[in-house]
Every structure is written in structure tokens, then in C-alpha cells.
Amino acid sequence: MQPPGEASASRAGAPVNTGLQLVLTSAQRKLALIDGALVPVGGKVRSGTLAGLSDSVAVLQRNGSRDVLLMHPNIEKKPSRRDAK
């Protein structure tokens, strides 16, 4: 089952999932799934190099500038509030 609108995008030949989709880290390697491609740190993607990774952030370096990709760009994080008891 696909969310509304994704089925029509995939039929049109446009990529359905873009941006940072997944981060995999272990003691031996760090990988990110960006625009459907699995990229190691130091690998080439989007005309740049994957310079760094954290749990939900990828940093791309290109032409002396840095781009930050967020796994959930539309989610605003707020500190939790504890109930007063």
C-alpha cells in the first residue's frame, strides 16, 4: 500500500523517495541511502561527497559548501514536558 500521490509519481518515472532515506552505521562502516543510492562516507552523491553522518543527518560537501540532509525534514523536534505531579 502506498501513500496517496506516490503511485502516480512512480508511474510517471519520477523518483518516489528522494533525500536522506536511511542511515546505517557500524564499527566498520557508515552508509547512507540518498535518493535511492547506498553511499559510504567519502562516496560521491549529488555532485558532491558524503562528508559525515549521524543518526538522522547527512552532510554533503561540494564546491567548498556544505549541504545538510535531514531524514525527517518536516518534523519539528521539541523537548518533552514532564507532567507535574
C-alpha positions in Angstrom: 0.0 0.0 0.0 1.4 3.4 -1.0 0.6 6.8 0.5 -1.7 9.0 -1.8 0.1 10.6 -4.7 3.1 8.2 -4.7 1.7 5.7 -7.1 1.2 8.3 -9.8 4.7 9.7 -9.3 6.3 6.3 -9.7 4.3 5.6 -12.9 5.5 8.9 -14.4 9.1 7.8 -14.0 9.9 10.3 -11.3 11.7 9.0 -8.2 9.3 8.4 -5.4 11.7 8.7 -2.4 14.3 11.5 -2.5 16.7 12.9 0.0 18.1 11.0 3.0 16.1 7.8 3.5 18.3 5.6 5.8 21.5 5.8 7.8 23.4 2.6 8.6 26.3 2.7 11.0 28.6 0.0 12.5 32.1 -0.2 13.9 33.4 -1.0 10.4 31.4 1.4 8.1 28.9 4.2 7.8 26.4 4.3 4.9 23.5 6.5 3.9 20.7 5.8 1.4 20.3 9.1 -0.5 18.0 9.4 -3.5 17.8 5.6 -3.7 21.6 5.1 -3.8 23.6 3.5 -1.0 26.6 5.8 -0.4 29.5 5.3 2.0 31.1 8.2 3.9 33.6 9.7 1.4 31.5 8.5 -1.6 30.1 10.6 -4.4 26.4 11.7 -4.5 24.5 14.7 -5.8 27.7 16.1 -7.5 29.4 16.2 -4.1 30.9 14.0 -1.4 29.2 12.5 1.7 31.3 14.1 4.4 29.6 13.0 7.5 26.7 11.1 9.1 24.8 11.0 12.3 21.5 9.2 13.3 19.3 11.2 11.0 21.6 13.7 9.3 23.9 13.5 6.3 26.4 16.2 5.4 27.4 16.7 1.7 30.4 18.7 0.7 30.5 20.3 -2.8 32.4 23.2 -4.2 33.5 24.4 -0.8 30.0 24.5 0.7 28.1 22.0 2.8 24.6 20.8 2.4 22.7 19.1 5.3 20.2 16.5 4.5 17.7 15.6 7.2 15.9 12.2 7.4 12.7 13.9 8.5 12.9 17.5 7.3 9.2 18.4 8.1 9.3 17.2 11.7 9.9 19.9 14.4 11.6 18.5 17.5 10.6 19.9 20.8 11.9 19.0 24.3 9.5 16.7 26.2 7.4 18.1 29.0 7.1 16.1 32.2 3.7 16.0 33.8 3.7 17.9 37.1 2.6 15.5 39.9 
